[in-house]
Amino acid sequence: MATPQGKTEDHNTKQSWRTSVNDKGEYIRKASSFRNWISADGSTGFPAESGRYHLYVSLACPWAHRTLIVRVLKGLEDVISVTVVDWFLSEGGWSFTDKKPKCGLDTVNNCTYLKEIYKKADPEYNGNITVPCLWDKIKKTIVNNESSEIIRMLTSEFNAFCKTEEQKKLDLYPENLRQQIDVVNDWVYPQINNGVYRCGFAQSQEAYNAAVKDVFEGLDKAESILTKQRYLIGKRFTEADVRLFTTLVRFDTVYHTHFKTNKKRITDYPNLWAYVRELFQMPGVAATVDQEHIMKHYYESHKSLNPLGIVPVGPDLDFMSPHGRESL
Ligand SMILES: N[C@@H](CCC(=O)N[C@@H](CS)C(=O)NCC(=O)O)C(=O)O
């Protein structure tokens, strides 16, 4: 830890983000722990079934947001149930409440804190307590807590349960594009998705400088790609777009101010801004975006970044204005 002040405050906390900084003050995200796989044919021991799996999410979290978007695009709302945690990440970690809009009590495991669910899955568990967390109601364990893997299971293994034929056909990680998608994810993740966190949680000027350079080089690159083509991989909408979107939609309201990524806003990039609006306007997506949860979570929870927890007013953004990207 670079700052003594940060060190005192970080002592004994259950919040994962505070314990992931190295001695150069750089934020290093830890790998997810539960990596089981649901399969359509049941060969992995976790068969795709309707009503069996439950997602614990925060509407504030960009990683959890990926899973909610894919769930809705694939028409799996009645197949995979969801509990939304309290937007406030307390000293004890994520918790449940029915006193805030869209939040709910844990009716699946009757827990107060998400950490209790991790302990049910593994009493020895000592790793990060994060959302999203995919729970198996039959085996009573966590299947997987890595969003990039959960979205791949949702896009490929639950086709028997999609509402419409179109949703069944939607493949966000098609075989023939996997290599290209992997190449895009390999820079979007470190430079943009995790890049904003590397800025916000940096505990030295050098760490921040390196991270913010990465973020804006990444955004410049995405802007340039999206000038020429509709989606990151070309004409086809894929998981790479879902993964970029959840960071972009939080950028101007939170990251720009709270994580100090303030060289530019997304609205300063004409193509990125139109692209976010297009994705926001896809059927079902707008309902997965909740700026109240997003803003209140970040500004209220990270007391070392915003000690008084005052939530700024944020820019007025019209995500519903026409995007005009049909011609690309
Ligand atoms: N690798 C995970 C990362 C998930 C993650 O970091 N989630 C954050 C919320 S945005 C979290 O739960 N943090 C809890 C904490 O810091 O205590 C994924 O992509 O699923």
The ligand as an SDF file (V2000), in Angstrom:
LIG
                    3D

 20 19  0  0  0  0  0  0  0  0999 V2000
  -13.6740  -11.4550  -12.3170 N   0  0  0  0  0  0  0  0  0  0  0  0
  -14.9010  -11.0720  -11.8500 C   0  0  0  0  0  0  0  0  0  0  0  0
  -14.8330   -9.6870  -11.2310 C   0  0  0  0  0  0  0  0  0  0  0  0
  -16.0930   -9.3310  -10.5420 C   0  0  0  0  0  0  0  0  0  0  0  0
  -15.9060   -8.1260   -9.5970 C   0  0  0  0  0  0  0  0  0  0  0  0
  -14.7850   -7.6340   -9.3810 O   0  0  0  0  0  0  0  0  0  0  0  0
  -17.0200   -7.6280   -9.0510 N   0  0  0  0  0  0  0  0  0  0  0  0
  -16.9530   -6.5210   -8.1020 C   0  0  0  0  0  0  0  0  0  0  0  0
  -18.0760   -5.5440   -8.3130 C   0  0  0  0  0  0  0  0  0  0  0  0
  -17.8770   -4.5140   -9.7090 S   0  0  0  0  0  0  0  0  0  0  0  0
  -17.1560   -7.0190   -6.6900 C   0  0  0  0  0  0  0  0  0  0  0  0
  -18.0160   -7.8470   -6.4600 O   0  0  0  0  0  0  0  0  0  0  0  0
  -16.3960   -6.4880   -5.7470 N   0  0  0  0  0  0  0  0  0  0  0  0
  -16.5750   -6.8190   -4.3680 C   0  0  0  0  0  0  0  0  0  0  0  0
  -15.5270   -6.2340   -3.4850 C   0  0  0  0  0  0  0  0  0  0  0  0
  -14.6610   -5.4910   -3.9540 O   0  0  0  0  0  0  0  0  0  0  0  0
  -15.5930   -6.5420   -2.2910 O   0  0  0  0  0  0  0  0  0  0  0  0
  -15.8830  -11.1610  -12.9970 C   0  0  0  0  0  0  0  0  0  0  0  0
  -15.6330  -10.6050  -14.0680 O   0  0  0  0  0  0  0  0  0  0  0  0
  -16.8960  -11.8130  -12.8250 O   0  0  0  0  0  0  0  0  0  0  0  0
  1  2  1  0
  2  3  1  0
  2 18  1  0
  3  4  1  0
  4  5  1  0
  5  6  2  0
  5  7  1  0
  7  8  1  0
  8  9  1  0
  8 11  1  0
  9 10  1  0
 11 12  2  0
 11 13  1  0
 13 14  1  0
 14 15  1  0
 15 16  2  0
 15 17  1  0
 18 19  2  0
 18 20  1  0
M  END
$$$$
